[in-house]
Amino acid sequence: MAEALAGIPFVNPFTEARTTIERAVLGDRYRAPERYLLPGQPLHRIEGNLGGLIERADALLEAVAGRLARRTAIGVVEREIYEGLVHFVVFHRHAGGFDHLIAAALPGSEAVLGDAGREGVVAAEARARATVGTLFERCRRDLVRYLAVPALGAEADLPVPQWFAFYFQVRRAWVHTFAFIRGGSDALVALRARLWQSIFTHDMRRYQRGLYSRMGDITTLITGPSGTGKELVARAIGLSRFVPFDPRERAFAADFAASFHPLNLSALSPTLIESELFGHRRGAFTGALGDREGYFETCGAHGTVFLDEIGETAPEIQVKLLRVLQTREFNRLGDTERRRFHGRIVAATNRDLAAEIRAGRFREDFFFRLCADRIETPPLREVLGGDADELRCLVAHICTAQAGADEGPALCDQVVAWIGRELGRAYPWPGNFRELEQCVRNFIVHGSYRPPIGAGASGAGGGDWVSAAQAGRLTMDALLQAYCRRVFAEAGSLEEAARRLECDRRTVRRYVRGGGEDAVSEPS
């Protein structure tokens, strides 16, 4: 049992390995945890087995520590098991304190954290700073008590500040993963597991030994259809980076809540992109009235720059970003002084970059610099998979955000019932999570929702066109119309849909409109 409990701090919590350990330790006491975290329900609802694990680990640690105090030496394997047990107990003994820090830095997170988080929000900023020092001292006392013993040869200084910072990072990663990725489907659990690896790698022991200070060198590329939450994944990674703790200052080296810097590249001209990222000197271009630091400079060593829509960048911008990834150096616009980028880059795109490379629109060397770590966000149809509970969970969060905690539950019931009756479980949600949000908003205003393209709505006359095509029940025109509408929904404009389909814009428009009188409005 000791070996199993000692391994928990170093196991990805969203994998079967964690479940296997819990079953082995708890036996008949093991209970399958809640899959869906609804609005207002704190994290402990999905940590149902944690209390039993802590109880056994705490009793076991006290017994082992007592025996260890009478010994003068310990084997390598025994040492690893004992230290893992210490980390598990000490981390969870003070997890509520870390929740206070998170809630104080990110108002609104108390809905995920529960009672401890709500109390932390009430605390003033000065008290929150004092709490950091108090929490550190409590962790330090526990770690010294268990680890500064002759049998471990650890009478010298222990790396307590590093462990303390690691504990805080683990708790932030756990909270942010659930705060930004709602739902409990297999697809979302797999996404959480992948995200956890992007933060800690697959080997958390190696990460703790030294990789924690080198993760800024690894770029993460997030791919997936529009509206699948790529920025939420990037935000979870950015807010969960390791931040060192200074025991003399009783403070962390950076404010994690201010360390995420997103930039939508498709919304800016090349000059503005360079200005936002690299900064500029006075007079570098029209309107540059003073010197300005860019994100690469203000990011700091513990921050993250998120480059959204990386597939939309012009070749000249790709070249300059490639240089940053290769050398970690850049120049401000209009300046010759070389500056160093110390943070981490996360990028995202809904484009097929391999196809973009073949078409000559995306540099192959730039692509291979981006894809050291890749995460793919699943489309909503895959997340739902016909699971009514998953749909209800996602709709509940949207309804609560739009209508408040009092009106949210009743509104959720109405929306879910309407979707089941009018769209059906087979509706493919071509606009993904973003379309589901718009569906809820339309229902709030009009009491209904009309899909903008109609394709795939089984209850709205469109039928499941994929199944119909596989069964050979569609005419050529019907198939082209359904497919063009699907691509148009994902692309967001006729021009982009025509580019993806490699045909004329007018052809796409004709099939999207279906030859009828009703025109399809083009997004601005």
Buried (B, 14 or more C-beta within 10 A) or exposed (E): BBBBBBBBBBBBBBBEBBBEBBBEBBEEBBEEBBBBBBBEBBBBEBBBBBEBBBEBBBEBBEEBBEEBEEEEEBEEEBBBBBBBBBBBBBBBBBBBBBBBBBBBBBEEBBBBBBEBBBBBBEBEEEEBBEBBEEBBBBBBEBBBEBBBBEBBEBEEEBEBBBBBBBBBBBBBBBBBBBBBBBBBBBBBBBBBBBBBBBBBBEEBEEBBEEBBEEBBEBBBBBBBBBBBBBBBBBBBBBBBBBBBBEEEEBBBBBEBBEBBBBBBBEEBEBBBBBBBBBBBBEEBEEEBEEBBEBBBBBBBBBBBBBBBBBBBBEEEBBEBBBBBBEEBEBBBBBBEEEBEBBBBBBBBBBBBBEEBBEEEBBBEEBBEBBBEBEBBBBBBBBBBBEBEEBBBBBBBBBBBEBBEEEEBBEBBBBBBEBBBEBBBBBBBBBBBBBBBBBBBEBBBEEEEBEBBBBBBBBBBEBBBBBEBBEEEEBEEEBBBBBBBBBBBBBBBBBEBBBBBBEEEBEBBBBBBBBEEEEEBEBEE
